[in-house]
């Protein structure tokens, strides 16, 4: 008998259900007797012992379902070692709930912060296997994360829709794409949607060069400009500030987001009309695309195989088009950033896309 705990942590995304289904179907098809304990709302469920027993029926019909049947929440890693408001030791509580249920393994689905905590639990002696979930595709040790391609599709569709109204009115349109620290989503959606300017956190922009790119398009006869802007895009001036200085500046930030600041500066400096569109959490929602359904199922199946083999302490990742196992200690705390020298960036520039640098 295998007793498996499972939780989904952090921001939700498409294919979480597909990945969990892959794990359970692999285990059930092996003929092994299995009990699945689903912890509710991420690490909170493991901390406070909030779980429910799951059967194969719980995983039927969820391949195409977005979100997570277990619920999710954000429990910052930096607060994990701090007692809760009632003085509860969170780490000790998670360990005790794990041992109380006599679990053989925890399967944890999440992104960067989730993996930090998962690795901490590994260091505390728990058997852990993780699956790489995030629309940002910023997890170290894997070429791809599930949820990313679905989010790219949604953001791209938004940019596609903006093209027609932008061309009709001859305006500049900014589409703000999710991504505070890393620009993979904005970069891919921007290229797929035919954006003329792409601004991402890893390449600080010069507003004058952004306006120059707009003017050059106009000189070539283009009536409109489409900009894909990551929510974490940053100007060259702000990039020079220390974290403390930037935090102080943001206390009195007068804009809803960076896209509105960029729009305001373009309008004031050039006199051109700018509109901002923010697809927001739609990028996390809806059904997973076919790619993510297949990918998440493959990851889940490999996690199931690791459990059957009794091999723990790994993230199931994807390298060079193959499913691989990556030691958790190599993943935790690292971000996979977009390098300004990356070939995809250079190729984007080759086809005339400006990064404002």
N, C-alpha and C positions, 0 to 999 in steps of 0.2 A: 504493500500500500504506500503510495506517494501522497503526501499532504503538501499542497502548493498554495502559497499566498500570492495574491496579485493585486496591484494597485496602479492607478494612473495619476500622475502628479504634474503640476504646473498648468500652463495654458492648454486648453483642449485643441484638437485639430482633427482632420479627417483621418480615418483608417486606424484609430486606436482600437475600435471594436474588431476590425479585421485582423489586427495583430494578435489580440487576445484569443480570438477564435482559432487562429493558426496554431497557437500553443496548445490549446485544449484538444483540438482535433488530432494533432500529432500524438498527444499522450493517449487519447482514447483509442486511436487506431492501432496503437502498439499492443493492446491487450492488457496493459498494466492497470491495476485498480488505482484510481486517483480520486482524491477529495480536493476541491477547489474552494478556497476561502477568499472571497472578494472584499477587500478593505475599501470602505466608502470615503469619497472626497480626499483622495491622495494620502499623504503621510498622516493627516489628521486621523484617518481611520485606524492606522497602525498604532498611533500614539494612544488613542482612547479606546481601542478595542472595539471599534464600530465596524462590524463586518457582517456578511451573510454567506451562507453556504450556496454554492452555485452548482447547477447540474448542466448536463449537455444541452438541455432545452433552453437554458439562458443564452447559449451561444448560437442558437439556430436563427437564421434570418437576419444576422447583424453584419454580414459582410459588406453590405452597401449602406449601412447606417452610420451617419456622422456622429460626432461627439463621443461620449463614453458611457457605457451602461453602469459604470461604477462611480461616476461623478469625479470631479477633480477640484483641486485648490492649490494655491501657492503657499508653501511653507518655507520661507527663506532659509538657506543653509546657515547663514551667519547667526540665526536665532536658535538653531537646533540645540546648541549646548546651553542655552539659557532656560531656566525654569519657566513654566507658564504662569499665568496670573494666580494660580493656586499653589505654586511652588513645586509642581510636578516636574521631575527630571524626564524630559522627552525621550532622550536616547535610551535611558534605562527602561522606560515604559514600552518603547518599541521592541526592545530585546525580550522583555518579560512576556509580551503578547505573542511574540514569535515562539518562544519556548512553551508557553502555556498551551498553544494549539499543536505543539509537537510538529512544527512545519519542517519539511525537508529543504525548502527553498522559497525565496521571495522572487517573483517576477515583477520587475518595476519598469514601467514605461514612462519616459519623460525626456526632458531636454537637459541643458547644462547644469542648472541648479539641482535638478533631480538626481543627476549622476554624482554630484558632490556628496549628497546625503547617502546615496546607494553605496558609494565607495567607503564612506565612514562606517556604515553598517557592516560591510565586508571586513573592515579593520577591527570591528568589535566582535567578529567571529561568526556572523550570520552568513548563510549560503545565499548568494544573490546572483541573479542574471538580469541584465537590463536590455531594453529595446529602444532604439534611437528615434524619439519622436520630437519633431519641431518643424514649424513652417519656415523657420529661418535657415535650415540646413547648415547650422553653425557648430555642430558637434564634432570634436576632434576624433580622428580614428575611423571615420566612415565617409565615403564619398557622397552618400545620400542619406537623408532621413525621411521617414514616411510623414506625410502631411505636406511636404514641400511642393511636390508637383501639383497637387490639388490646389494649393494656394496660388501657385504660379498661373494655373489655368484661370482662376477667378480674377486675379489682378489683371491678367492679360485681356480677359473679356471686358473688364471695365475700361481699359485703355482703348480697346477696339471701339467700344460704344462712344467714347469721347471724340474719336476721330471725326465722326460725321457732323456732330454739332460744332466742333472746332472749325472744320472746313466751311461749314455753312455761314458762320458768323465772322470768320477771319480773326479768331482770338488766340491768345496763349492760354493753354490749359495745363494745370499742374494736377497730376494724380499722385496722391500721397500713399505710398505702399508701406506695409508694416516692416519693421526692422530697426530697433534702437541702436544696436551696436554693430551689426553685420549687414552687408548689402546684397547677399546672394539673391534674395527674393526680388528686390527692385531691379537688379541687373538683368535677371532672366526674364522677368515680366516686361521690363522696358524694351529689351531686344525683341522679344516675341511680339510685342504690341506696336513695334515701329516707332518708339519714342525718339525724339530728336536730341533730347538732353536727358542724361541720367545722373542723378546726384546721390551718392552713397556715403556712409560714415567714414569709410576707409580712404576716401579721396576728397579732402577738404576743397570746397569750391571758392572761386573768386566771382562775386556777383557781376563785376564788369565783364568778365569773360563769358558769363552766362548770357548777358545782354548782347555781347558781340556775336555770339552764336545765333541768337535770335535775329539780329540785324542782317547777318550774312544770309540767313534763309530768306528773309524778306527781299534782299537784293537779288536773289536768284528767282524770285517770283512766287515764293511760297506765302500764302495768305495766313497761315497759322503755324503754331509750334506746340508740340506735345512734350511735356516734361514729366518724367517718372522720378519722384523724389522720395527717398527713404525717410521715415519719420525721425531717424537719427542723423540725417544729413547735417553737416557742420561747415561753417565758413572757415576760411583760412585764418581769419582774425581770432575767432573763438577757439580754433584748434591750438592756438599758441598759449591759451590761458591754462593755468593749473586747474586741477579738479576743484579746488577750493574756490578759486576765482570764478570759475564757470558756474558753480553752484550758487554763489552769491549773486551773480548776474541774473540767473534764472528765477530768483525770488521775485523779481519785479518784471518778469517777461510779459509783455503786453499782448502777445498773440496766442491763439488757441493751439497752434503748432508751428513747426518750422516752415511748413509750406506757405502759411499765411504771411510769415515774415518775408520770405523770398518773393511772394506775389506783391507785397507792399513796396519792397525795394525796387522791383522791376518797374512797377507803375510810376513810382516817383522819379526814377532815373531816366525812364524812356518814354513815359506818357502812354504806354501801350496798355490795353485792357487785358486783365488776367483773371481767370476763374480757377477755383480750387475744388477738387473732388476728393473726398476721403472715403474709400470703400470700407475701411475699418475692419470690424470683426466678421464681415461677410467672408473675408479671406480665410477664416478658420472654420467656417460653417459649411453645411450641406454635405452631400454624399461624397465619399472619396472617388477620385477619378480611377479609371481602370488600371493605370500604372501603379497607383498606391495600393489598390486592392491586391494585386499580384505581389508587389514588393513586401507589404506588411505580412501577407500570408507566408512568404518565404522566410522572413525573419522570425515569425512566430514558430514555424515548423523547426527551424534550427535551434531555437530556444528549447523547444520540447525535446529535441534529441540530446541537448546538453544535460537536461534534467534526467533523462533516462540513463545517460552515461555517468551521472554523478559528477559532472564537471561544472564548477561554479566559479564566480568571481570574474565573469566576462560580460562585456557588451557584445551583442550580436550586431555586426556592422556589415558594410559593403565596400569592397575594394576591388578595383579593376574588373568590375562586372561579376564578381563572385561574392557570395555570402561568407563572411569571416568572423572569427571570434577575437575580440580585442581585450586584453587585460584591463579591468576597470581602473586600476591605478594610473594607466597611461591616458585615460580619457578625462577623468575628473579634473575640473578646474581649467580646462583648456578650450579656447574658442578657435574655430576654423574661419579665419578672416578672408576677405577678398584682398589679394595682393594687388597693388596698383600696377604691378608688372605682369599680372596673370595674362595668359594668352587670350582668354575670353575678353578681357578689357582691351587689349591691343587690337583684337579683331573687331570689337565694337567701334573703336576709333577709326579703323581702316574703312568702315562703311559710313563714316561721317558723323557718328554719335559724339556729342560733346559731354565731357564730365566736369566742365567748369573749372578745369585746372590749367 
